[in-house]
């Protein structure tokens, strides 16, 4: 299983919110998904290379894109988002998101190499629940992919994620490859999809702030991972904050 994770920071009505979006895609279909994604960008956005016309939440879902659709009857940027979610659905991708307004968690950065930021720890626990339910004895593992930020930031994230997986319990290593991967989002359909999810997740602090995004959040929700426990388990898209027994400290 390939899991792509991206971040978003926004301010809504003066409230700062940080969000993580993730999409899980089976490795056996990822090449075909990438081919479909590039074909879509060629057709709608006149992309010539996979890295052209990167799809990003703050651009493709901007107020200007919606004004364009209202005034001209269509918006290629919004059409690309519609088709991105259609492609994810056709390949049975699963979405995850967490967001927070807690001041200490807003940077989404790890204080030390042995301390994983709380929102990231929550997201990893959700991903582990998926892997435990879907791949209980297959030996298959999830590979984690992040957008490249910079050498020092990527190194700190790699150490924190690896330490969390290695030190929390032996069971974690049954479900994750312990070394995360970093790549440019411009050439990664998975990371571009995760960017859309993270952007939309941050807007859920006040869904009425930009009600036109509601249709797109529904698309995310419809692709959300549903644990076999159903309503008795926590949703794969949710607000996180100060909780008893919160995770993320040194294991």
C-alpha positions as CSV (number, residue, x, y, z in Angstrom):
1,X,0.0,0.0,0.0
2,X,1.3,3.4,-1.0
3,X,0.3,6.3,1.4
4,X,0.9,9.9,0.3
5,X,0.7,12.6,3.0
6,X,0.7,16.4,2.7
7,X,0.2,19.4,4.9
8,X,-1.8,22.6,4.8
9,X,-1.9,25.8,7.0
10,X,-4.7,28.3,6.8
11,X,-6.3,31.1,8.7
12,X,-10.1,31.1,8.8
13,X,-11.9,34.0,10.5
14,X,-8.6,34.7,12.3
15,X,-8.4,31.1,13.5
16,X,-5.2,29.3,12.6
17,X,-5.6,25.7,11.5
18,X,-3.1,23.1,10.4
19,X,-4.2,20.0,8.5
20,X,-2.8,16.7,7.2
21,X,-4.3,15.0,4.2
22,X,-3.5,11.4,3.1
23,X,-4.5,9.1,0.4
24,X,-3.8,5.3,0.4
25,X,-3.4,3.7,-3.0
26,X,-2.7,0.0,-3.8
27,X,0.8,-0.3,-5.3
28,X,-0.6,-2.7,-8.0
29,X,-2.7,0.1,-9.5
30,X,-0.5,3.1,-9.0
31,X,1.1,3.1,-12.4
32,X,-2.3,3.0,-14.1
33,X,-3.6,5.7,-11.8
34,X,-0.6,7.9,-12.7
35,X,-1.2,7.3,-16.4
36,X,-4.9,8.4,-16.1
37,X,-3.9,11.4,-14.0
38,X,-1.4,12.7,-16.6
39,X,-3.8,12.1,-19.4
40,X,-6.3,14.2,-17.5
41,X,-3.8,17.0,-17.1
42,X,-2.9,16.9,-20.8
43,X,-6.5,17.1,-21.8
44,X,-7.7,19.8,-19.3
45,X,-4.6,21.8,-18.5
46,X,-2.5,21.3,-21.6
47,X,0.3,19.7,-19.5
48,X,3.3,18.5,-21.6
49,X,5.2,16.8,-18.7
50,X,4.0,15.1,-15.6
51,X,5.4,17.9,-13.5
52,X,3.4,20.6,-15.5
53,X,0.3,22.2,-14.1
54,X,0.7,20.9,-10.5
55,X,-2.7,20.5,-8.8
56,X,-2.8,22.3,-5.5
57,X,-5.7,23.0,-3.2
58,X,-5.0,26.7,-2.7
59,X,-4.9,27.3,-6.5
60,X,-7.3,24.8,-8.0
61,X,-9.9,25.4,-5.3
62,X,-9.3,29.2,-5.0
63,X,-12.2,31.7,-5.0
64,X,-10.9,32.8,-8.4
65,X,-11.5,29.3,-9.9
66,X,-15.1,29.4,-8.7
67,X,-15.6,32.9,-10.1
68,X,-14.3,31.7,-13.4
69,X,-16.8,28.8,-13.4
70,X,-19.7,31.2,-12.6
71,X,-18.7,33.9,-15.2
72,X,-17.5,31.7,-18.0
73,X,-19.5,28.5,-17.4
74,X,-16.5,26.3,-16.7
75,X,-13.1,26.3,-14.9
76,X,-10.4,23.9,-16.0
77,X,-8.9,24.1,-12.6
78,X,-12.1,22.9,-10.9
79,X,-12.6,20.3,-13.7
80,X,-9.2,18.9,-12.9
81,X,-10.1,18.5,-9.2
82,X,-13.4,16.8,-10.2
83,X,-11.5,14.4,-12.3
84,X,-8.8,13.8,-9.7
85,X,-11.4,12.6,-7.3
86,X,-13.1,10.5,-10.0
87,X,-9.7,8.8,-10.7
88,X,-9.2,8.1,-7.0
89,X,-12.6,6.6,-6.8
90,X,-12.1,4.4,-9.9
91,X,-8.9,3.0,-8.4
92,X,-10.5,2.5,-4.9
93,X,-8.2,4.9,-3.1
94,X,-8.9,5.7,0.5
95,X,-8.6,9.1,2.2
96,X,-7.6,10.3,5.6
97,X,-7.4,13.7,7.2
98,X,-6.8,15.3,10.6
99,X,-6.8,19.0,11.5
100,X,-6.1,21.0,14.6
101,X,-6.3,24.5,16.0
102,X,-4.2,23.6,19.1
103,X,-1.4,26.2,19.2
104,X,1.3,23.7,20.2
105,X,0.4,21.4,17.2
106,X,0.0,24.1,14.6
107,X,3.6,23.9,13.2
108,X,3.2,20.2,12.5
109,X,6.9,19.9,13.3
110,X,8.7,17.4,15.6
111,X,10.4,18.9,18.7
112,X,13.0,16.2,18.7
113,X,14.0,13.2,16.6
114,X,12.1,10.9,19.1
115,X,9.0,13.0,19.3
116,X,6.4,12.8,16.5
117,X,4.1,15.8,16.2
118,X,0.7,14.9,17.7
119,X,-1.4,15.3,14.4
120,X,1.1,13.0,12.7
121,X,0.9,10.4,15.4
122,X,-2.9,10.5,15.2
123,X,-2.8,10.0,11.4
124,X,-0.3,7.1,11.7
125,X,-2.6,5.4,14.1
126,X,-5.5,5.7,11.7
127,X,-3.3,4.3,8.9
128,X,-2.3,1.4,11.2
129,X,-5.9,0.6,11.8
130,X,-6.4,0.3,8.1
131,X,-3.4,-1.9,7.6
132,X,-4.4,-4.2,10.5
133,X,-7.9,-4.6,9.1
134,X,-7.0,-5.0,5.4
135,X,-3.6,-6.8,5.5
136,X,-3.7,-8.7,8.8
137,X,-1.5,-11.6,7.8
138,X,-0.4,-10.9,4.3
139,X,3.0,-9.5,5.2
140,X,2.2,-6.4,3.0
141,X,3.4,-3.1,4.4
142,X,2.5,0.5,3.9
143,X,5.1,2.9,2.3
144,X,4.8,6.5,3.4
145,X,5.5,9.3,1.0
146,X,6.0,13.0,1.9
147,X,6.5,16.1,-0.2
148,X,10.1,17.3,-0.2
149,X,10.6,20.5,1.8
150,X,14.3,20.8,2.4
151,X,17.2,18.7,3.5
152,X,17.0,19.6,7.2
153,X,13.2,19.4,7.5
154,X,13.1,16.1,5.6
155,X,15.8,14.6,7.7
156,X,14.1,15.6,10.9
157,X,10.8,14.1,9.7
158,X,12.4,10.9,8.5
159,X,14.1,10.4,11.9
160,X,10.9,11.1,13.9
161,X,8.7,8.8,11.7
162,X,11.2,6.0,11.8
163,X,11.8,6.3,15.5
164,X,8.0,6.3,16.1
165,X,7.5,3.2,14.1
166,X,10.5,1.4,15.6
167,X,10.0,2.3,19.2
168,X,6.3,2.3,19.8
169,X,5.9,-1.4,19.5
170,X,7.1,-4.4,17.4
171,X,3.6,-4.6,15.8
172,X,4.1,-1.3,14.0
173,X,6.9,-2.8,11.9
174,X,4.5,-5.5,10.7
175,X,2.5,-2.8,8.9
176,X,4.9,-0.1,7.8
177,X,8.2,0.1,6.0
178,X,10.2,2.0,8.7
179,X,11.9,4.4,6.3
180,X,9.7,7.1,4.8
181,X,10.2,8.4,1.2
182,X,10.4,12.0,0.1
183,X,9.6,13.2,-3.5
184,X,8.6,16.3,-5.4
185,X,4.8,16.8,-5.3
186,X,4.9,18.1,-8.9
187,X,5.7,14.6,-10.2
188,X,3.5,12.7,-7.7
189,X,-0.3,12.3,-8.4
190,X,-0.6,10.8,-4.9
191,X,0.9,13.9,-3.2
192,X,-1.2,16.3,-5.3
193,X,-4.3,14.4,-4.2
194,X,-3.1,14.6,-0.6
195,X,-2.7,18.3,-1.0
196,X,-6.3,18.7,-2.1
197,X,-7.4,16.6,0.9
198,X,-5.4,18.6,3.4
199,X,-6.6,21.9,2.0
200,X,-10.3,20.8,2.2
201,X,-9.7,19.4,5.7
202,X,-8.5,22.7,7.0
203,X,-11.7,24.4,5.8
204,X,-13.8,22.1,8.0
205,X,-13.1,24.4,11.0
206,X,-16.0,26.4,9.5
207,X,-17.6,24.7,6.5
208,X,-19.8,27.8,5.9
209,X,-16.8,30.0,5.4
210,X,-16.6,28.8,1.8
211,X,-19.7,26.7,1.3
212,X,-18.9,26.2,-2.3
213,X,-16.2,23.7,-1.1
214,X,-18.9,21.4,0.4
215,X,-19.3,19.3,-2.7
216,X,-15.6,18.6,-2.8
217,X,-15.4,17.7,0.9
218,X,-18.2,15.3,0.2
219,X,-16.0,13.7,-2.4
220,X,-13.3,13.3,0.2
221,X,-15.7,11.9,2.7
222,X,-17.1,9.4,0.3
223,X,-13.6,8.0,-0.2
224,X,-12.9,7.9,3.5
225,X,-11.6,4.7,5.1
226,X,-14.4,2.9,7.0
227,X,-13.1,0.6,9.6
228,X,-15.0,-2.7,10.0
229,X,-16.1,-1.5,13.4
230,X,-18.3,1.1,11.7
231,X,-19.8,3.9,13.7
232,X,-18.2,2.6,16.9
233,X,-14.7,3.6,15.7
234,X,-13.4,7.1,15.2
235,X,-13.8,8.5,11.7
236,X,-10.9,8.8,9.2
237,X,-11.5,12.5,8.9
238,X,-11.6,14.5,12.1
239,X,-10.5,17.4,14.3
240,X,-7.8,16.6,16.8
241,X,-6.7,18.5,19.9
242,X,-5.9,18.1,23.6
243,X,-7.0,14.7,24.7
244,X,-6.3,12.4,27.6
245,X,-3.6,9.9,26.7
246,X,-2.6,11.8,23.6
247,X,0.1,10.3,21.5
248,X,3.2,11.8,20.0
249,X,5.7,11.9,22.9
250,X,8.7,9.8,23.2
251,X,7.5,6.2,23.3
